[in-house]
Every structure is written in C-alpha cells, then in structure tokens.
C-alpha cells in the first residue's frame, strides 16, 4: 500500500488530504496483521532520492507507535477471532499464551467490552507501554452478553498515555 492515496510515486502537486493519516495507516497495519498478513508501506521519493517531510513524519509516527506496541505486531499470529464482535474497533493478535486486543479508538466510558476472550482465574491484563495491571470483570451473561470480559481502563491524562493512536491491551491466560 502507499501513503499517498493517489500515487505510488512522488507528486509535486499533492495536498495534505491526499496522504493517509497515521490513524488510517495504523488501522491498515492492525487489520492486516490480525488477519495473518504483513504490510509493505510505500513512500514515493523525489527524483533525487529524498523523502518528503510528510512521508518522514508518517514513518516516524509509525516507528513511535511500534516502539510501544510492537509486541502485538512482530512475530504474532492471528487469534481465533480477528475482530471483536462486541467492540468492532478491536482487533486481535496472539503470541505464546498472550492475546493482544488492539483498540483503534479509546474506550471513553472507561470500559473496554470484549465479546471474544474468555477470562480464567489466571487472567492478567496490562496496557502496552505501562506497567500497571488493569482490573477486569466477566461480561455479564444476564445482560444480553454471551461471555467475554470488560477491561476497566483508568482515567489516564493524555500526557501519560504511552501513545496517541490505537492502544494495545495484553491479555494473559485467556481462552
């Protein structure tokens, strides 16, 4: 895929809206990896081989995001569910006995409701980029739920967030 919506090469007349945002690029990366693929991201260099500042910015942003959340991307495999059926903006990857729930939007209510993972007595939840264990509860079956779990996300000041786009919750020992 290419960062420029209209070209695989350098365009002198491109406008800012012609480029994918970092949110769009991360969404493409997450959905591709969740489904077992890999992503080749093209930036069109100028004729002298230089990379435009907009491409440099997107590559730097992607690197910053991967520095925090790369564990949910590198050497992972698709999990039994790629996308959560309850929270549609959550995609899954897995590695060893961990499942990574990648939330493309911040859970504003303070609760991330997941329909796919089934928690066990050994389940632990952390957010990549932080060292704190997060509280979670079983999703109520009597409220229309069919299992799953709810992660209680604490109010975190924007300045303390480990990244600005897409947040990864590491679930240990879930089914």
QUIUR-V566223 format. One record per residue. N is the residue number from 0. RES is the residue in one small letter. SS is DSSP state (helix for helix, strand for strand, loop for the rest). PHI is phi in radians with two decimals (* if undefined). NEAR is the number of other ideal C-beta (glycine too) atoms within 10 Angstrom. Layout:
n & res & ss & phi & near
N & RES & SS & PHI & NEAR
N & RES & SS & PHI & NEAR
//
This chain:
n & res & ss & phi & near
0 & x & loop & * & 13
1 & x & strand & -2.10 & 16
2 & x & loop & -1.24 & 24
3 & x & strand & -1.44 & 19
4 & x & loop & -1.11 & 12
5 & x & loop & -2.01 & 11
6 & x & loop & -2.74 & 13
7 & x & loop & -1.62 & 12
8 & x & loop & -2.05 & 12
9 & x & loop & -1.30 & 17
10 & x & loop & -2.21 & 14
11 & x & loop & -1.20 & 6
12 & x & loop & -1.71 & 6
13 & x & loop & -1.23 & 16
14 & x & loop & -1.85 & 8
15 & x & helix & -0.98 & 7
16 & x & helix & -1.18 & 7
17 & x & helix & -1.35 & 14
18 & x & strand & -1.83 & 21
19 & x & loop & -1.17 & 17
20 & x & loop & -1.34 & 14
21 & x & helix & -1.13 & 20
22 & x & helix & -1.10 & 14
23 & x & helix & -1.18 & 14
24 & x & helix & -1.18 & 21
25 & x & helix & -1.14 & 22
26 & x & helix & -1.03 & 18
27 & x & helix & -1.10 & 14
28 & x & helix & -1.09 & 23
29 & x & helix & -1.11 & 28
30 & x & helix & -1.16 & 16
31 & x & helix & -1.18 & 16
32 & x & helix & -1.18 & 22
33 & x & helix & -1.04 & 24
34 & x & loop & -1.66 & 12
35 & x & loop & 1.62 & 11
36 & x & loop & -1.72 & 11
37 & x & loop & -2.28 & 8
38 & x & loop & -2.12 & 14
39 & x & loop & -1.91 & 8
40 & x & loop & -1.83 & 15
41 & x & strand & -1.63 & 13
42 & x & loop & -2.16 & 18
43 & x & loop & -1.50 & 16
44 & x & loop & -1.31 & 13
45 & x & loop & -1.25 & 13
46 & x & loop & -1.09 & 7
47 & x & loop & -1.57 & 6
48 & x & loop & 1.56 & 6
49 & x & loop & -1.36 & 11
50 & x & loop & -1.86 & 14
51 & x & loop & -1.06 & 19
52 & x & helix & -0.96 & 8
53 & x & helix & -1.10 & 15
54 & x & helix & -1.20 & 21
55 & x & helix & -1.05 & 12
56 & x & helix & -1.08 & 13
57 & x & helix & -1.11 & 21
58 & x & helix & -1.14 & 16
59 & x & helix & -1.13 & 11
60 & x & helix & -1.09 & 18
61 & x & helix & -1.10 & 18
62 & x & helix & -1.09 & 10
63 & x & helix & -1.08 & 14
64 & x & helix & -1.15 & 23
65 & x & helix & -1.19 & 16
66 & x & helix & -1.06 & 11
67 & x & helix & -1.47 & 19
68 & x & helix & -1.97 & 25
69 & x & helix & -1.01 & 14
70 & x & helix & -1.06 & 17
71 & x & helix & -1.49 & 27
72 & x & loop & -2.05 & 22
73 & x & loop & -1.24 & 11
74 & x & loop & 1.00 & 9
75 & x & loop & -1.71 & 20
76 & x & strand & -2.25 & 11
77 & x & loop & -1.10 & 15
78 & x & loop & -1.59 & 20
79 & x & loop & -1.06 & 10
80 & x & loop & -2.11 & 16
81 & x & loop & -1.47 & 16
82 & x & strand & -2.21 & 15
83 & x & loop & -1.32 & 21
84 & x & loop & -1.35 & 12
85 & x & loop & -1.66 & 15
86 & x & loop & -1.78 & 21
87 & x & loop & -1.06 & 10
88 & x & loop & -1.57 & 16
89 & x & strand & -2.08 & 27
90 & x & strand & -2.11 & 28
91 & x & strand & -2.05 & 23
92 & x & strand & -2.33 & 25
93 & x & strand & -2.52 & 17
94 & x & strand & -2.72 & 16
95 & x & loop & 0.96 & 9
96 & x & loop & -1.82 & 10
97 & x & strand & -2.07 & 18
98 & x & strand & -2.03 & 25
99 & x & strand & -1.87 & 23
100 & x & strand & -1.72 & 26
101 & x & strand & -1.75 & 25
102 & x & strand & -1.60 & 21
103 & x & loop & -1.37 & 17
104 & x & loop & -2.31 & 14
105 & x & loop & -1.23 & 17
106 & x & loop & -1.27 & 18
107 & x & loop & -1.08 & 7
108 & x & loop & -1.33 & 9
109 & x & loop & 1.51 & 12
110 & x & strand & -2.31 & 14
111 & x & strand & -1.84 & 26
112 & x & strand & -1.58 & 16
113 & x & strand & -2.06 & 29
114 & x & loop & -1.62 & 17
115 & x & loop & -1.53 & 22
116 & x & loop & -1.29 & 26
117 & x & loop & -1.91 & 14
118 & x & strand & -1.32 & 22
119 & x & strand & -2.10 & 10
120 & x & strand & -1.17 & 5
121 & x & strand & -1.70 & 9
122 & x & strand & -1.07 & 17
123 & x & strand & -2.25 & 14
124 & x & strand & -2.25 & 24
125 & x & strand & -2.33 & 16
126 & x & strand & -1.84 & 25
127 & x & loop & -1.02 & 17
128 & x & loop & 1.66 & 16
129 & x & loop & -2.25 & 15
130 & x & loop & -1.87 & 6
131 & x & loop & -1.50 & 10
132 & x & strand & -1.41 & 11
133 & x & loop & -1.67 & 17
134 & x & strand & -1.34 & 11
135 & x & strand & -2.56 & 22
136 & x & strand & -2.39 & 11
137 & x & strand & -1.21 & 13
138 & x & loop & -1.26 & 20
139 & x & loop & -1.11 & 11
140 & x & helix & -1.31 & 10
141 & x & helix & -1.42 & 5
142 & x & helix & -1.83 & 6
143 & x & loop & 1.51 & 7
144 & x & loop & -1.44 & 15
145 & x & loop & -2.15 & 9
146 & x & loop & 1.80 & 15
147 & x & loop & 1.69 & 21
148 & x & strand & -2.63 & 22
149 & x & strand & -2.14 & 21
150 & x & strand & -1.66 & 23
151 & x & strand & -1.60 & 13
152 & x & loop & -1.59 & 21
153 & x & loop & -1.21 & 10
154 & x & loop & -1.19 & 6
155 & x & loop & -2.06 & 14
156 & x & loop & -1.02 & 6
157 & x & helix & -0.94 & 7
158 & x & helix & -1.16 & 5
159 & x & helix & -1.76 & 9
160 & x & loop & -1.14 & 15
161 & x & loop & -1.23 & 15
162 & x & loop & -2.78 & 18
163 & x & loop & -1.79 & 14
164 & x & loop & -2.39 & 20
165 & x & loop & 1.01 & 23
166 & x & strand & -2.04 & 26
167 & x & strand & -1.95 & 24
168 & x & strand & -1.88 & 23
169 & x & strand & -1.60 & 18
170 & x & strand & -1.85 & 24
171 & x & strand & -1.78 & 15
172 & x & strand & 1.07 & 14
173 & x & strand & -2.01 & 23
174 & x & loop & -1.82 & 11
//
